[in-house]
Amino acid sequence: MNTESTQKYYENNPSARWLALASISISYLVVSLTMSAANIAVPAIALELNANAILVSWVPTAFLLANAIFLLPAGRMADIHGRKKIFLTGMSIFCVSCLMATFAPNIEILLATRLLQGIGGALAFATGLAIVMTIFTSENRGMALGIASATLYLGLSCGPILGGWFTEHYGWRSVFLFPVVLGTISITLIILRLRGEWKSEEVQKVDWFGALIFAISTSTTFIGISYLPHTVSWVLIATGTVLFAGFIYQQLHTEPPLIRFRAIMENRVFSRSLISNICIYASNYPFIFLFSLYLQYIQGMSPTSAGKLMVLQPFMMAIVAPIAGRLSDRFEPSVLATTGCLVMALAFGILQIIGADTSVYLTGSALITLGIGFGLFTTPNNNAALSSMRKSRLGIGSALLNFTRVMGNMTGTAMVLLLVSLFIGQTRIEPAQYPALLIVIHLALATSCILSLCASWFSYAGGNIRQDDQ
C-alpha cells in the first residue's frame, strides 16, 4: 500500500482504525509502564549496585537524554522512510534493551541500557501520534488521541504498583524483564494489525549534522549539572549553552533543518502549545521522581505501598484524558488545556505543606487533583498542536510535540539534579540527609507551581484553534 491507498483503506474501514489505534496504544502502555516502574525501583537499584545519589538520579535521566536526542531525527526519518517502519524499529530496540537491563552487573551498564531504551522510546513516540492523526478524522481525532494518552497514563498508573511488587518479590531486575513480554505482544500486533505505510511524497533528508550538535549540547549540559558545584561542571554547562546557540544558528541557515524555527513561530497555536508542553512536563516530572523518594525514605513506606499511593495521579489522568479529548473535538482545546494547568498549580500549592508526618489523605487528595489537571491539559493541547499542522509534516510535528515533552522532563530533571547536587551531594541518601531531601522536594514543588501557571498563560495565549485553522 502507498500513502494514498493506505489513507483510503482506513477511511473506508472504521474497525481498522480502532485496531491500529489499539496496536499503538499497547506500545505506549509498555514504554510508559517501564518508565514509571523504574522510578519506584531506584532505592533498590542504589542499594544493590552501591550507587550514590547522583548516579542513581541518572536512572530516569539517561532515558530522557537519549529520548530528547533522537526524537527529532526520528520524526524526520518517519516522514521520509515511513512512520510504521520507524515505529516498529523503535519498539524492537526498546524490548531488546529492556532484556539487556536485567543482566546489568553495575550502575554504568544499567545506565547504558537506559540510553538504548530512550532511543527506542524516541522512535516510537515520534511516530505514534502522527499515525493516529493521519488515520482518524477531525470528528473523532480528539477521542483517539485521548485513548492513546490514556494508555500512556495507564502505564504510568500500573508502573509504580507493578514495579513495587516486582521489586519486593523478585528484585529490581524483574522490573525490566516483564515489559519484554508485553513489548513482544505489541510488536506482533503492529505487524498484523497496522496495515499500510505513511510517508511524505517530498524528497527530504535528515540533518544529521544539526542532530549531532544538539546531542553534544544536551549531553554536556546535563552532565555538567549533575556534577555541580565542581569547576568542571561550569565548563560543561557553558560549552553546552554555546553549542545550543550554535545549533539554533545552524538550523536557521540550513535546508532542510530538523526544526523550522521560523515556521513554528509563525504558527501561533503550535508554538504556544509547544511552550505549554515544556512548562507542564517540567513541572510534573521532578515531582514523580522526588515523591517516590519522599514516600520511601521520609515516610518509610515500602515500594509497594508507595506505588499504590502514587498510582492515584496517573489513574486520574487515564480517566480524564479520553473525556478531555472528546470535549476538545467539540469545544476550544485552549480553554480545557488552560483549566488543566491551573488545576495542576493548585495541586502543587497544596503539596507545599508536606513533611515527615503529613497525612496520607492530604497527599492522596493532592495527587488526585494533579491527575485531573494533567488529564485536562494533555489531550486538548496535543489536539490543538497537531490540528494546526499539514498532514505531510505530521511526523516531525508529532516528534516536536514529544520533543518538548521530553525537554520539559529534562528541564525538570535538571532542576532535581541541581538541587540534589547542592543540598545532598554525591552520597547515599540516608537518615542524616532526610532534612536536606525535604528541602529539595519543597523547592522543586514551588518551582513546579510557577511553571504550571506559566503553562496556563501560554495555553490561553495560543488562541482558538478553530478560528485560526479556518
Secondary structure as GFF3:
##gff-version 3
##sequence-region A 1 470
A	DSSP	alpha_helix	3	12	.	.	.	ID=ss1
A	DSSP	alpha_helix	14	40	.	.	.	ID=ss2
A	DSSP	alpha_helix	42	48	.	.	.	ID=ss3
A	DSSP	alpha_helix	53	81	.	.	.	ID=ss4
A	DSSP	alpha_helix	83	101	.	.	.	ID=ss5
A	DSSP	alpha_helix	107	135	.	.	.	ID=ss6
A	DSSP	alpha_helix	141	170	.	.	.	ID=ss7
A	DSSP	alpha_helix	174	193	.	.	.	ID=ss8
A	DSSP	alpha_helix	208	226	.	.	.	ID=ss9
A	DSSP	alpha_helix	231	252	.	.	.	ID=ss10
A	DSSP	alpha_helix	261	266	.	.	.	ID=ss11
A	DSSP	alpha_helix	268	293	.	.	.	ID=ss12
A	DSSP	pi_helix	294	298	.	.	.	ID=ss13
A	DSSP	alpha_helix	303	310	.	.	.	ID=ss14
A	DSSP	alpha_helix	312	328	.	.	.	ID=ss15
A	DSSP	alpha_helix	333	351	.	.	.	ID=ss16
A	DSSP	alpha_helix	360	387	.	.	.	ID=ss17
A	DSSP	three_ten_helix	391	393	.	.	.	ID=ss18
A	DSSP	alpha_helix	394	423	.	.	.	ID=ss19
A	DSSP	three_ten_helix	431	433	.	.	.	ID=ss20
A	DSSP	alpha_helix	434	461	.	.	.	ID=ss21
A	DSSP	alpha_helix	465	469	.	.	.	ID=ss22
###
